[in-house]
Amino acid sequence: MSLEAMVKAVERWIGTAEPNEIQAWYRQRNGSLYNGNFAWCDATITLAAVEAGEYDAVCFGTDFAYTVAHAARFKAAGQWTAMTNGIKASGIRRGDIVFFDWAGTSEIGKIDHVGIVTGVSADYKYVYTVEGNTLNVCARRVRVVQDIAGFGRPKYKPAPRPATSSGSSGSKRPQVSLKALVQAFKVDAPKKGTPVSYAPTKYVEQALVAEKLLAAQYADGHAGTATRSAYALLQHRYGYSGKDADGMPGKASLTRLGKAHGFDVVA
């Protein structure tokens, strides 16, 4: 498993309201103290860590519902960064477990809430997150530095490497030309049955489907408006904004997507 597995495990619960399976799961493990509609933001992180195979990295082998205790555990392990020097200087990044104090302090004892970082804006003004129990649902949020008390950085397992063949006839990873893909996005042929301008576009669309950003019906090789909209959402997830998140593929974002979903990017 890996950092990406952890992010996807939290994202799986987006849209979940209360009462919910997360609370029921946590109650079953931890007893009647958690009867009723208890605050479940950290229970979401705990469940996701179990599902992602990152329970030891994220939770140190302990279930957490109390955010203060969870942040203190990161600090005890030497894996805590207080948000005292701004978003850019702190180095906060995708996969970090981010803790919030609505009063604007960086004191662990005053922490109110927790989520996981999915990206940071290119201008370092915003941190993108997924959080359980935010306005009573699990949802994506955009946070500013004043909200953030600090973050813990789990020691995630490295991402698994794709299997390769040592023989000369072994299979190769698919390749996607950035130049040809950008041209395909500009052509924009959305109608089914019309010629596909660049066949490897489908690899990108299938990756966007796997990221739950594009409906499977649109992964037909045509770089239509749905595909471009989905790619813009991906760019926002990766922390881009403005012209860097207009839905037109760029080398950095496409390479990152390819690494996660089994294709290589060429010029």
C-alpha positions in Angstrom: 0.0 0.0 0.0 1.1 3.7 -0.1 0.3 7.3 0.4 -2.0 7.2 -2.6 -3.9 4.2 -1.2 -4.5 6.3 2.0 -5.8 9.3 0.0 -8.1 7.1 -2.0 -9.4 5.3 1.1 -10.5 8.7 2.6 -12.0 9.8 -0.7 -14.1 6.7 -0.8 -16.2 8.1 2.0 -16.9 11.5 0.3 -20.6 12.3 0.5 -21.2 10.2 3.6 -23.5 11.8 6.1 -24.4 10.8 9.7 -25.1 8.5 11.3 -22.9 6.3 9.2 -20.8 3.2 8.8 -17.7 4.9 10.0 -19.2 5.6 13.4 -20.7 2.1 13.5 -17.3 0.6 12.7 -15.5 2.7 15.3 -18.1 1.9 17.9 -17.8 -1.8 17.3 -14.0 -1.6 17.9 -14.1 0.8 20.8 -17.3 0.3 22.8 -20.3 2.1 24.1 -18.4 5.2 24.9 -19.0 6.0 21.2 -22.7 5.4 21.2 -24.8 8.1 19.6 -23.7 10.7 17.1 -20.1 11.2 18.2 -17.6 13.4 16.3 -16.1 11.1 13.7 -13.5 13.2 11.8 -10.6 11.2 13.3 -12.5 7.9 13.1 -12.6 8.5 9.3 -8.8 8.8 9.2 -8.5 5.7 11.4 -10.8 3.6 9.2 -9.1 4.8 6.0 -5.7 3.9 7.5 -7.0 0.4 8.2 -8.5 0.0 4.7 -5.3 1.4 3.0 -3.0 -0.9 5.0 -1.3 2.1 6.6 -2.7 1.8 10.1 0.7 1.7 11.7 2.0 4.7 9.7 -1.0 6.9 10.2 -2.3 5.8 13.6 0.7 4.1 15.2 -1.4 1.0 15.8 -4.0 2.9 17.8 -7.6 3.9 17.0 -8.1 7.7 17.3 -11.3 9.7 17.7 -9.7 12.4 19.8 -7.7 14.7 17.5 -5.5 16.2 20.3 -4.3 12.7 21.2 -3.6 11.9 17.6 -1.6 15.0 17.0 0.3 14.5 20.2 1.3 11.0 19.0 2.7 12.4 15.8 4.7 14.9 17.9 6.0 12.2 20.2 7.2 10.3 17.1 9.0 13.3 15.8 6.6 13.5 12.8 4.8 16.7 13.7 5.1 20.2 12.1 3.4 23.2 13.7 1.9 25.6 11.2 3.9 28.6 12.3 5.8 29.6 9.2 3.2 29.6 6.5 2.0 27.0 4.0 5.0 27.1 1.7 7.7 27.1 4.4 6.0 24.3 6.3 6.3 21.9 3.4 2.8 20.5 3.9 1.9 18.1 1.0 -0.4 15.4 -0.2 -0.9 12.6 2.2 -0.1 14.6 5.4 -2.7 14.3 8.2 -3.7 17.9 8.8 -5.1 19.2 12.1 -7.2 22.4 12.6 -7.8 24.9 15.4 -10.6 27.2 14.5 -9.2 29.7 17.0 -6.2 30.1 14.8 -3.5 28.8 17.2 -0.8 26.1 16.6 -1.3 24.5 20.0 -2.0 20.8 20.0 -4.2 21.1 23.0 -6.6 23.3 21.2 -7.0 21.2 18.1 -10.7 20.8 16.9 -10.6 18.8 13.7 -8.6 16.6 11.3 -8.4 15.6 7.6 -6.0 14.5 5.0 -4.2 16.8 2.5 -4.9 16.1 -1.2 -2.9 19.0 -2.6 -1.6 22.6 -2.2 -2.4 25.5 -4.5 0.4 26.7 -6.8 0.5 30.0 -5.0 0.6 28.4 -1.6 -2.6 30.2 -0.4 -4.7 27.1 0.0 -4.5 23.6 1.2 -6.9 21.1 -0.3 -8.3 18.4 1.9 -10.8 15.6 2.4 -12.4 15.7 5.9 -14.9 13.5 7.7 -17.5 15.2 9.9 -17.3 18.6 8.2 -20.7 20.1 8.4 -21.9 16.6 9.2 -20.6 14.9 6.0 -17.3 13.7 4.6 -16.3 16.3 1.9 -13.5 18.1 0.1 -12.5 21.4 1.6 -10.2 24.3 0.8 -8.4 25.6 3.9 -6.2 28.6 4.6 -3.2 28.9 6.9 -5.2 30.4 9.7 -7.2 27.3 10.1 -4.3 24.9 10.3 -2.6 24.1 13.7 -0.1 21.7 12.1 0.2 18.4 10.5 1.6 14.9 11.0 3.6 13.2 8.3 3.1 9.4 8.2 5.9 7.1 7.2 3.9 5.5 4.3 5.1 2.4 2.6 6.6 3.0 -0.8 4.2 2.7 -3.7 4.4 -0.7 -5.4 6.4 -0.8 -8.6 4.6 -2.2 -11.7 5.8 -5.6 -12.8 8.2 -5.7 -15.7 9.4 -8.4 -18.0 13.1 -9.1 -18.4 12.7 -10.8 -21.8 13.0 -9.0 -25.1 9.4 -9.9 -25.9 8.1 -8.7 -22.6 5.3 -6.2 -22.4 6.0 -2.5 -22.1 4.0 0.2 -20.3 1.7 2.2 -22.6 3.2 5.5 -23.7 1.3 8.8 -24.0 2.7 11.7 -26.0 2.1 15.0 -24.3 2.1 16.9 -27.6 -0.4 14.5 -29.3 -2.6 14.5 -26.2 -2.8 18.3 -25.9 -3.7 18.4 -29.6 -6.4 15.8 -29.0 -7.8 17.9 -26.2 -7.9 20.9 -28.6 -9.7 19.0 -31.3 -12.5 18.1 -28.9 -14.4 15.4 -30.8 -17.1 14.5 -28.2 -19.5 12.5 -30.4 -19.4 8.7 -30.2 -18.7 7.1 -33.5 -16.5 9.9 -34.8 -12.8 9.1 -35.4 -10.5 9.2 -32.4 -7.7 11.7 -33.1 -5.2 10.1 -30.7 -5.9 6.5 -29.4 -3.7 6.7 -26.2 -6.1 9.4 -24.9 -8.1 6.4 -23.6 -5.3 5.6 -21.2 -5.7 9.0 -19.7 -9.4 8.8 -19.6 -9.3 5.3 -17.9 -7.0 6.8 -15.3 -9.5 9.7 -14.7 -12.2 7.1 -14.2 -10.0 5.3 -11.7 -9.6 8.6 -9.9 -13.4 8.9 -9.8 -13.3 12.1 -11.7 -14.8 10.9 -15.0 -17.8 8.7 -15.7 -16.8 5.4 -17.4 -19.1 6.1 -20.3 -16.9 9.0 -21.4 -13.7 6.9 -21.5 -14.1 6.3 -25.2 -10.8 7.8 -26.6 -12.5 11.2 -27.5 -11.0 14.0 -25.5 -14.3 15.8 -25.1 -15.5 18.4 -22.7 -16.2 15.8 -20.0 -12.6 14.6 -20.2 -11.2 18.1 -20.0 -13.5 19.0 -17.1 -12.3 15.8 -15.3 -8.7 16.7 -16.0 -9.2 20.2 -14.5 -10.5 18.5 -11.3 -7.4 16.4 -11.3 -5.2 19.5 -11.5 -7.1 21.0 -8.6 -6.6 17.8 -6.6 -2.8 18.0 -7.4 -2.7 21.6 -6.0 -2.8 23.6 -9.2 -5.0 26.7 -9.8 -5.8 29.4 -12.3 -4.3 28.7 -15.8 -2.5 25.7 -14.4 -5.9 24.1 -13.7 -7.7 24.8 -17.0 -8.1 21.1 -18.0 -5.3 21.1 -20.5 -2.7 18.4 -19.7 0.7 19.5 -18.5 3.8 17.4 -18.2 4.0 17.4 -14.4 0.4 16.4 -13.8 0.3 13.9 -16.7 3.5 12.3 -15.4 2.1 12.0 -11.9 -1.2 10.5 -13.3 0.8 8.0 -15.4 2.9 6.8 -12.5 -0.2 6.1 -10.5 -2.0 4.3 -13.4 0.6 2.5 -15.5 1.5 4.6 -18.5 4.6 6.7 -19.4 4.7 10.2 -20.7 6.8 11.1 -23.8 7.3 14.3 -25.6 
